[in-house]
Amino acid sequence: MFYGRWVLPPWEFVNINLLQGVAPLYGSHPWHWYFTQGLPAMCGTFMVLLPLGIFWSKRRSLSALAAWNILVLSFSAHKEFRYILPSLCLIMPYCGLAMSTLSLKLNKAPREEIPGVKQRHGAVGALQSNRLQTGTLRDRAQKALNVSSPPAPVCKGQWIKLRRCQRGLWCLVLLAAFGVQVPAALYFSLVHQSVDERIGH
């Protein structure tokens, strides 16, 4: 209705930006800009988790679709961050998978391997045995991801020291992943985006 004719947006994008060469009028970037600058800038510290998540995942169809989308957009001379926002939504689950796998690796400590914890008998013992056989949700996720358990500690003191070390490493991972994202989000939301309003007034 607006154009007065049938319009296919993907074809119009290819026709105007690639065939007619209108894109360079708004600025041009090298063909690899999305891969070397655009995507790393948008992912931030999550860029480290992305390849780990893709490597640990058994289904990489979303990553292939995101790579194809970015590759096609790379043929256009004019590039913007907002063009690859759909691809960012496709690859974020892999970062979450990497965080989950790291959590399993750093925090997994089976109850039956904890020194000083005795196995119960009777009905309670049968229930505990059944839980150990079926496994909790985390155990099943660990089996699905084929994540190996840490070696069992030989004494209670070493087990406590191992748990403290694991929690410390996990805190470092969380700090590295989110410690940079929050200040950056505050800066771009409160300072960077307010420049246009200040200039306008």
ChimeraX commands (.cxc) that place a marker at each C-alpha (Angstrom):
marker #1 position 0.00,0.00,0.00 radius 0.5
marker #1 position 2.78,2.46,0.84 radius 0.5
marker #1 position 4.85,1.85,-2.31 radius 0.5
marker #1 position 1.85,1.28,-4.57 radius 0.5
marker #1 position 3.32,-2.06,-5.71 radius 0.5
marker #1 position 4.32,-5.45,-4.37 radius 0.5
marker #1 position 7.64,-5.22,-2.53 radius 0.5
marker #1 position 9.92,-8.05,-1.41 radius 0.5
marker #1 position 12.26,-6.53,1.25 radius 0.5
marker #1 position 15.16,-9.02,0.82 radius 0.5
marker #1 position 15.21,-8.43,-2.94 radius 0.5
marker #1 position 14.99,-4.66,-2.49 radius 0.5
marker #1 position 17.95,-4.82,-0.12 radius 0.5
marker #1 position 20.04,-6.74,-2.65 radius 0.5
marker #1 position 18.89,-4.59,-5.56 radius 0.5
marker #1 position 19.56,-1.21,-3.94 radius 0.5
marker #1 position 22.70,-1.99,-1.95 radius 0.5
marker #1 position 24.47,-4.45,-4.25 radius 0.5
marker #1 position 23.16,-4.08,-7.79 radius 0.5
marker #1 position 22.54,-0.34,-7.88 radius 0.5
marker #1 position 25.51,0.47,-5.63 radius 0.5
marker #1 position 23.69,2.91,-3.34 radius 0.5
marker #1 position 25.26,1.53,-0.13 radius 0.5
marker #1 position 28.70,3.27,-0.48 radius 0.5
marker #1 position 26.97,6.65,-0.39 radius 0.5
marker #1 position 26.36,6.11,3.35 radius 0.5
marker #1 position 29.93,4.99,4.09 radius 0.5
marker #1 position 31.89,1.87,3.27 radius 0.5
marker #1 position 33.77,-0.73,5.29 radius 0.5
marker #1 position 36.01,-3.68,4.35 radius 0.5
marker #1 position 34.29,-6.99,3.66 radius 0.5
marker #1 position 35.55,-8.54,6.92 radius 0.5
marker #1 position 34.30,-5.71,9.15 radius 0.5
marker #1 position 31.44,-7.73,10.68 radius 0.5
marker #1 position 33.74,-10.59,11.66 radius 0.5
marker #1 position 36.73,-8.56,12.88 radius 0.5
marker #1 position 35.04,-5.50,14.40 radius 0.5
marker #1 position 31.26,-5.58,14.33 radius 0.5
marker #1 position 30.55,-8.91,16.00 radius 0.5
marker #1 position 33.38,-8.69,18.60 radius 0.5
marker #1 position 32.24,-5.20,19.59 radius 0.5
marker #1 position 28.65,-6.35,20.04 radius 0.5
marker #1 position 29.51,-9.55,21.92 radius 0.5
marker #1 position 32.14,-7.98,24.14 radius 0.5
marker #1 position 33.52,-10.44,26.67 radius 0.5
marker #1 position 30.99,-13.04,25.53 radius 0.5
marker #1 position 33.11,-13.42,22.40 radius 0.5
marker #1 position 35.39,-15.68,24.42 radius 0.5
marker #1 position 32.46,-17.93,25.36 radius 0.5
marker #1 position 31.05,-18.13,21.83 radius 0.5
marker #1 position 33.62,-20.54,20.30 radius 0.5
marker #1 position 33.52,-22.67,23.46 radius 0.5
marker #1 position 29.74,-22.97,23.25 radius 0.5
marker #1 position 29.83,-23.86,19.56 radius 0.5
marker #1 position 32.54,-26.46,20.24 radius 0.5
marker #1 position 30.62,-28.09,23.11 radius 0.5
marker #1 position 27.25,-27.97,21.35 radius 0.5
marker #1 position 25.92,-30.99,19.50 radius 0.5
marker #1 position 23.66,-28.81,17.34 radius 0.5
marker #1 position 25.37,-26.04,15.41 radius 0.5
marker #1 position 22.56,-25.13,13.03 radius 0.5
marker #1 position 21.98,-21.73,14.67 radius 0.5
marker #1 position 25.65,-20.82,14.42 radius 0.5
marker #1 position 25.70,-21.84,10.75 radius 0.5
marker #1 position 22.62,-19.71,10.07 radius 0.5
marker #1 position 24.16,-16.72,11.85 radius 0.5
marker #1 position 27.44,-17.11,9.95 radius 0.5
marker #1 position 25.54,-17.31,6.65 radius 0.5
marker #1 position 23.56,-14.17,7.48 radius 0.5
marker #1 position 26.71,-12.21,8.39 radius 0.5
marker #1 position 28.53,-13.49,5.32 radius 0.5
marker #1 position 25.75,-12.34,2.98 radius 0.5
marker #1 position 25.60,-8.92,4.64 radius 0.5
marker #1 position 29.37,-8.62,4.23 radius 0.5
marker #1 position 28.96,-8.23,0.46 radius 0.5
marker #1 position 27.39,-4.82,1.03 radius 0.5
marker #1 position 29.90,-1.98,1.27 radius 0.5
marker #1 position 27.85,-0.15,3.92 radius 0.5
marker #1 position 27.75,-1.97,7.26 radius 0.5
marker #1 position 26.10,-1.18,10.57 radius 0.5
marker #1 position 25.83,-2.92,13.91 radius 0.5
marker #1 position 22.04,-3.09,13.73 radius 0.5
marker #1 position 22.16,-5.20,10.58 radius 0.5
marker #1 position 23.53,-8.20,12.47 radius 0.5
marker #1 position 21.28,-7.96,15.52 radius 0.5
marker #1 position 19.25,-11.03,14.34 radius 0.5
marker #1 position 22.51,-12.98,14.11 radius 0.5
marker #1 position 23.40,-11.90,17.64 radius 0.5
marker #1 position 20.17,-13.45,18.91 radius 0.5
marker #1 position 21.07,-16.71,17.17 radius 0.5
marker #1 position 24.51,-17.07,18.73 radius 0.5
marker #1 position 23.76,-15.98,22.30 radius 0.5
marker #1 position 22.43,-19.45,23.25 radius 0.5
marker #1 position 25.92,-20.83,22.61 radius 0.5
marker #1 position 27.35,-18.38,25.13 radius 0.5
marker #1 position 24.77,-19.60,27.63 radius 0.5
marker #1 position 25.75,-23.19,26.87 radius 0.5
marker #1 position 29.39,-22.34,27.50 radius 0.5
marker #1 position 28.51,-20.76,30.85 radius 0.5
marker #1 position 26.45,-23.81,31.82 radius 0.5
marker #1 position 29.21,-26.21,30.84 radius 0.5
marker #1 position 31.81,-24.22,32.75 radius 0.5
marker #1 position 29.48,-24.25,35.75 radius 0.5
marker #1 position 29.27,-28.04,35.56 radius 0.5
marker #1 position 33.02,-28.35,35.23 radius 0.5
marker #1 position 33.80,-26.02,38.12 radius 0.5
marker #1 position 30.99,-26.82,40.54 radius 0.5
marker #1 position 30.32,-30.52,40.03 radius 0.5
marker #1 position 31.00,-32.58,43.15 radius 0.5
marker #1 position 28.93,-35.81,43.47 radius 0.5
marker #1 position 27.48,-36.30,46.94 radius 0.5
marker #1 position 28.61,-39.91,47.11 radius 0.5
marker #1 position 32.24,-38.75,46.77 radius 0.5
marker #1 position 32.10,-36.22,49.62 radius 0.5
marker #1 position 34.16,-37.50,52.57 radius 0.5
marker #1 position 32.25,-37.84,55.84 radius 0.5
marker #1 position 28.84,-38.34,54.18 radius 0.5
marker #1 position 27.56,-41.85,54.89 radius 0.5
marker #1 position 25.09,-43.71,52.72 radius 0.5
marker #1 position 21.64,-44.07,54.29 radius 0.5
marker #1 position 19.76,-47.35,54.59 radius 0.5
marker #1 position 16.15,-48.44,54.48 radius 0.5
marker #1 position 13.47,-46.45,52.66 radius 0.5
marker #1 position 15.55,-43.28,52.70 radius 0.5
marker #1 position 18.54,-45.18,51.32 radius 0.5
marker #1 position 16.43,-46.69,48.56 radius 0.5
marker #1 position 15.13,-43.26,47.64 radius 0.5
marker #1 position 18.68,-41.88,47.60 radius 0.5
marker #1 position 19.83,-44.79,45.47 radius 0.5
marker #1 position 16.98,-44.20,43.06 radius 0.5
marker #1 position 17.93,-40.52,42.80 radius 0.5
marker #1 position 21.53,-41.47,42.12 radius 0.5
marker #1 position 20.44,-43.84,39.36 radius 0.5
marker #1 position 18.06,-41.48,37.63 radius 0.5
marker #1 position 20.25,-38.46,38.27 radius 0.5
marker #1 position 19.27,-34.89,38.92 radius 0.5
marker #1 position 18.66,-32.36,36.18 radius 0.5
marker #1 position 22.27,-31.18,36.43 radius 0.5
marker #1 position 23.55,-34.77,36.23 radius 0.5
marker #1 position 21.51,-35.42,33.12 radius 0.5
marker #1 position 22.75,-32.19,31.56 radius 0.5
marker #1 position 26.28,-33.22,32.41 radius 0.5
marker #1 position 25.82,-36.59,30.70 radius 0.5
marker #1 position 24.30,-34.92,27.64 radius 0.5
marker #1 position 27.28,-32.58,27.39 radius 0.5
marker #1 position 29.74,-35.41,28.10 radius 0.5
marker #1 position 31.39,-33.37,30.84 radius 0.5
marker #1 position 33.74,-35.42,32.96 radius 0.5
marker #1 position 33.58,-35.10,36.75 radius 0.5
marker #1 position 36.58,-33.76,38.69 radius 0.5
marker #1 position 38.69,-36.38,40.44 radius 0.5
marker #1 position 37.39,-37.44,43.85 radius 0.5
marker #1 position 39.33,-35.87,46.75 radius 0.5
marker #1 position 41.16,-38.22,49.05 radius 0.5
marker #1 position 40.25,-36.44,52.26 radius 0.5
marker #1 position 37.75,-33.91,53.55 radius 0.5
marker #1 position 40.33,-31.11,53.84 radius 0.5
marker #1 position 41.36,-31.48,50.22 radius 0.5
marker #1 position 37.72,-31.61,49.16 radius 0.5
marker #1 position 36.99,-28.30,50.94 radius 0.5
marker #1 position 40.05,-26.72,49.35 radius 0.5
marker #1 position 38.99,-28.00,45.92 radius 0.5
marker #1 position 35.49,-26.56,46.35 radius 0.5
marker #1 position 36.89,-23.17,47.34 radius 0.5
marker #1 position 39.16,-23.17,44.32 radius 0.5
marker #1 position 36.26,-24.11,42.04 radius 0.5
marker #1 position 34.05,-21.35,43.43 radius 0.5
marker #1 position 36.88,-18.86,43.05 radius 0.5
marker #1 position 37.38,-19.79,39.41 radius 0.5
marker #1 position 33.64,-19.59,38.79 radius 0.5
marker #1 position 33.53,-16.10,40.32 radius 0.5
marker #1 position 36.38,-15.04,38.03 radius 0.5
marker #1 position 34.48,-16.37,35.01 radius 0.5
marker #1 position 31.35,-14.44,36.00 radius 0.5
marker #1 position 33.36,-11.30,36.69 radius 0.5
marker #1 position 35.14,-11.53,33.35 radius 0.5
marker #1 position 31.89,-12.14,31.48 radius 0.5
marker #1 position 29.64,-9.57,33.14 radius 0.5
marker #1 position 32.05,-7.17,34.82 radius 0.5
marker #1 position 32.74,-5.37,31.54 radius 0.5
marker #1 position 29.20,-5.63,30.15 radius 0.5
marker #1 position 27.46,-3.72,32.93 radius 0.5
marker #1 position 29.70,-0.59,32.86 radius 0.5
marker #1 position 29.55,-0.59,29.06 radius 0.5
marker #1 position 25.75,-0.82,29.12 radius 0.5
marker #1 position 25.53,2.06,31.58 radius 0.5
marker #1 position 27.89,4.20,29.52 radius 0.5
marker #1 position 26.15,3.65,26.18 radius 0.5
marker #1 position 22.68,4.05,27.74 radius 0.5
marker #1 position 23.28,7.11,29.92 radius 0.5
marker #1 position 26.18,8.97,28.28 radius 0.5
marker #1 position 26.72,7.97,24.67 radius 0.5
marker #1 position 23.07,8.01,23.57 radius 0.5
marker #1 position 22.39,11.31,25.32 radius 0.5
marker #1 position 24.81,13.21,23.06 radius 0.5
marker #1 position 22.21,13.55,20.27 radius 0.5
marker #1 position 19.69,15.05,22.68 radius 0.5
marker #1 position 22.25,17.51,24.05 radius 0.5
marker #1 position 23.23,18.62,20.54 radius 0.5
marker #1 position 19.58,19.00,19.58 radius 0.5
marker #1 position 18.88,21.24,22.51 radius 0.5
marker link #1:1,2 radius 0.2
marker link #1:2,3 radius 0.2
marker link #1:3,4 radius 0.2
marker link #1:4,5 radius 0.2
marker link #1:5,6 radius 0.2
marker link #1:6,7 radius 0.2
marker link #1:7,8 radius 0.2
marker link #1:8,9 radius 0.2
marker link #1:9,10 radius 0.2
marker link #1:10,11 radius 0.2
marker link #1:11,12 radius 0.2
marker link #1:12,13 radius 0.2
marker link #1:13,14 radius 0.2
marker link #1:14,15 radius 0.2
marker link #1:15,16 radius 0.2
marker link #1:16,17 radius 0.2
marker link #1:17,18 radius 0.2
marker link #1:18,19 radius 0.2
marker link #1:19,20 radius 0.2
marker link #1:20,21 radius 0.2
marker link #1:21,22 radius 0.2
marker link #1:22,23 radius 0.2
marker link #1:23,24 radius 0.2
marker link #1:24,25 radius 0.2
marker link #1:25,26 radius 0.2
marker link #1:26,27 radius 0.2
marker link #1:27,28 radius 0.2
marker link #1:28,29 radius 0.2
marker link #1:29,30 radius 0.2
marker link #1:30,31 radius 0.2
marker link #1:31,32 radius 0.2
marker link #1:32,33 radius 0.2
marker link #1:33,34 radius 0.2
marker link #1:34,35 radius 0.2
marker link #1:35,36 radius 0.2
marker link #1:36,37 radius 0.2
marker link #1:37,38 radius 0.2
marker link #1:38,39 radius 0.2
marker link #1:39,40 radius 0.2
marker link #1:40,41 radius 0.2
marker link #1:41,42 radius 0.2
marker link #1:42,43 radius 0.2
marker link #1:43,44 radius 0.2
marker link #1:44,45 radius 0.2
marker link #1:45,46 radius 0.2
marker link #1:46,47 radius 0.2
marker link #1:47,48 radius 0.2
marker link #1:48,49 radius 0.2
marker link #1:49,50 radius 0.2
marker link #1:50,51 radius 0.2
marker link #1:51,52 radius 0.2
marker link #1:52,53 radius 0.2
marker link #1:53,54 radius 0.2
marker link #1:54,55 radius 0.2
marker link #1:55,56 radius 0.2
marker link #1:56,57 radius 0.2
marker link #1:57,58 radius 0.2
marker link #1:58,59 radius 0.2
marker link #1:59,60 radius 0.2
marker link #1:60,61 radius 0.2
marker link #1:61,62 radius 0.2
marker link #1:62,63 radius 0.2
marker link #1:63,64 radius 0.2
marker link #1:64,65 radius 0.2
marker link #1:65,66 radius 0.2
marker link #1:66,67 radius 0.2
marker link #1:67,68 radius 0.2
marker link #1:68,69 radius 0.2
marker link #1:69,70 radius 0.2
marker link #1:70,71 radius 0.2
marker link #1:71,72 radius 0.2
marker link #1:72,73 radius 0.2
marker link #1:73,74 radius 0.2
marker link #1:74,75 radius 0.2
marker link #1:75,76 radius 0.2
marker link #1:76,77 radius 0.2
marker link #1:77,78 radius 0.2
marker link #1:78,79 radius 0.2
marker link #1:79,80 radius 0.2
marker link #1:80,81 radius 0.2
marker link #1:81,82 radius 0.2
marker link #1:82,83 radius 0.2
marker link #1:83,84 radius 0.2
marker link #1:84,85 radius 0.2
marker link #1:85,86 radius 0.2
marker link #1:86,87 radius 0.2
marker link #1:87,88 radius 0.2
marker link #1:88,89 radius 0.2
marker link #1:89,90 radius 0.2
marker link #1:90,91 radius 0.2
marker link #1:91,92 radius 0.2
marker link #1:92,93 radius 0.2
marker link #1:93,94 radius 0.2
marker link #1:94,95 radius 0.2
marker link #1:95,96 radius 0.2
marker link #1:96,97 radius 0.2
marker link #1:97,98 radius 0.2
marker link #1:98,99 radius 0.2
marker link #1:99,100 radius 0.2
marker link #1:100,101 radius 0.2
marker link #1:101,102 radius 0.2
marker link #1:102,103 radius 0.2
marker link #1:103,104 radius 0.2
marker link #1:104,105 radius 0.2
marker link #1:105,106 radius 0.2
marker link #1:106,107 radius 0.2
marker link #1:107,108 radius 0.2
marker link #1:108,109 radius 0.2
marker link #1:109,110 radius 0.2
marker link #1:110,111 radius 0.2
marker link #1:111,112 radius 0.2
marker link #1:112,113 radius 0.2
marker link #1:113,114 radius 0.2
marker link #1:114,115 radius 0.2
marker link #1:115,116 radius 0.2
marker link #1:116,117 radius 0.2
marker link #1:117,118 radius 0.2
marker link #1:118,119 radius 0.2
marker link #1:119,120 radius 0.2
marker link #1:120,121 radius 0.2
marker link #1:121,122 radius 0.2
marker link #1:122,123 radius 0.2
marker link #1:123,124 radius 0.2
marker link #1:124,125 radius 0.2
marker link #1:125,126 radius 0.2
marker link #1:126,127 radius 0.2
marker link #1:127,128 radius 0.2
marker link #1:128,129 radius 0.2
marker link #1:129,130 radius 0.2
marker link #1:130,131 radius 0.2
marker link #1:131,132 radius 0.2
marker link #1:132,133 radius 0.2
marker link #1:133,134 radius 0.2
marker link #1:134,135 radius 0.2
marker link #1:135,136 radius 0.2
marker link #1:136,137 radius 0.2
marker link #1:137,138 radius 0.2
marker link #1:138,139 radius 0.2
marker link #1:139,140 radius 0.2
marker link #1:140,141 radius 0.2
marker link #1:141,142 radius 0.2
marker link #1:142,143 radius 0.2
marker link #1:143,144 radius 0.2
marker link #1:144,145 radius 0.2
marker link #1:145,146 radius 0.2
marker link #1:146,147 radius 0.2
marker link #1:147,148 radius 0.2
marker link #1:148,149 radius 0.2
marker link #1:149,150 radius 0.2
marker link #1:150,151 radius 0.2
marker link #1:151,152 radius 0.2
marker link #1:152,153 radius 0.2
marker link #1:153,154 radius 0.2
marker link #1:154,155 radius 0.2
marker link #1:155,156 radius 0.2
marker link #1:156,157 radius 0.2
marker link #1:157,158 radius 0.2
marker link #1:158,159 radius 0.2
marker link #1:159,160 radius 0.2
marker link #1:160,161 radius 0.2
marker link #1:161,162 radius 0.2
marker link #1:162,163 radius 0.2
marker link #1:163,164 radius 0.2
marker link #1:164,165 radius 0.2
marker link #1:165,166 radius 0.2
marker link #1:166,167 radius 0.2
marker link #1:167,168 radius 0.2
marker link #1:168,169 radius 0.2
marker link #1:169,170 radius 0.2
marker link #1:170,171 radius 0.2
marker link #1:171,172 radius 0.2
marker link #1:172,173 radius 0.2
marker link #1:173,174 radius 0.2
marker link #1:174,175 radius 0.2
marker link #1:175,176 radius 0.2
marker link #1:176,177 radius 0.2
marker link #1:177,178 radius 0.2
marker link #1:178,179 radius 0.2
marker link #1:179,180 radius 0.2
marker link #1:180,181 radius 0.2
marker link #1:181,182 radius 0.2
marker link #1:182,183 radius 0.2
marker link #1:183,184 radius 0.2
marker link #1:184,185 radius 0.2
marker link #1:185,186 radius 0.2
marker link #1:186,187 radius 0.2
marker link #1:187,188 radius 0.2
marker link #1:188,189 radius 0.2
marker link #1:189,190 radius 0.2
marker link #1:190,191 radius 0.2
marker link #1:191,192 radius 0.2
marker link #1:192,193 radius 0.2
marker link #1:193,194 radius 0.2
marker link #1:194,195 radius 0.2
marker link #1:195,196 radius 0.2
marker link #1:196,197 radius 0.2
marker link #1:197,198 radius 0.2
marker link #1:198,199 radius 0.2
marker link #1:199,200 radius 0.2
marker link #1:200,201 radius 0.2
view
